[in-house]
Amino acid sequence: MLKLFQRKTTAARLSAGSEVTKAAPLPEQACYIVGDLLGCALLLEGILARIDAHIGNSGAQNPKLVFVGNYLHGGRQGLATLDRLMDLCREFPDNVTCLCGAQERLLLDSLEIPSVRLQRWLRAGAAPFLQELSVDPALPADAFSAGLATALGPARLDWLNQLPLFWKSGNLAATHAGADPHHPLDQQSPRNLIWGHPEFAYRLRTDGLWIAHGHSEVETVTQAEGHIALNTRADETGRLSAVAILPDGQVSVLHT
C-alpha cells in the first residue's frame, strides 16, 4: 500500500508521537482515522502524505483510511475537499470510508427543507461553501434547493446521501461526534452519532469499545478512557490531525 494515497507531492515528515495503553484499541487491520477536514483541501493532501509515509515505515498491510466528517466549510476549499474524497472512495472502495458529519447532514437537511433548516446551516458557517457553489442563500426556498442541487450535481449528491454514520474494526470504531454510551453502535440514533450524546464525554462504555471522533474541538489529539478526539480545528490552526492505529494497539499521532 506504499504510495497508495500520495499524489504528486513531496513526501512530508512523519509527525511523531505514539503510545500503547493497557486497554488499547485493537483494530483487525492497520487503520488511519482523520479528523474534521473543514474545507481544507491543501491540508488534506498534507495528511495523506504523512499517512503514506507511515504506511511505508510501519509495513502496514491492507490499511483502512477513515474520515470522520465535516468536509465542507471553514477553510474555503470545500468543493475541492469533497471532490478529492470522492476520488479516493472511487479509487480505493475497500480501503477508504467517509462518514457523515454535521456539515454534511446540515447540507442535506437544507436541501430537503430549506425554509426550516437553512438558517441553522448558515449559522454553522455555510456561507463560504455556498459562495464556492455560486448559490445565493437569499433565494426563495424552491429556487435555493434547485440551485444547490444543480451546483452539486447528481454524483456529489448521491455520494453525500450514502455516507455511513459509523465504521468499526475489532474494538475500535469511528463516528463523527461520539455515541450514546449505553447502546451498541448499530442501535444508536443517527442524531447521537452526528451531534453527540450528553453522557459520551464522562460515562464509560461497558463493552470495551474505543471510539475515535471529531466534532468537539481539542487543542491536540487526546486518547483516554475509550475516546480518541481528533478535531484540532484545521481551518483555524493549520493542524489537521489523524491517528494511525495498528493491530497490536500502537497509536501514532499524525498531523500537518
Buried (B, 14 or more C-beta within 10 A) or exposed (E): BEEBBBEEEEEBEBBEEEEEBEEBBBBEBBBBBBBBBBBBBBBBBBBBBBBBBBBBEBEBEEBBBBBBBBBBBBBBBBBBBBBBBBEBBEEBEEBBBBBBBBBBBBBBBBBEEBEEBBEEBBEBBBEBBBBBBEBEBEBEEEEBBBBBBEBBEEEBBEBBEEBEBBBBBBBBBBBBBBBBBEBEBEEBEEEBBBBBBEBBEEEEBEEEBBBBBBBBEBEEBEBEEBBBBBBBBBBEBBBBBBBBBBBEBBBBBBBB
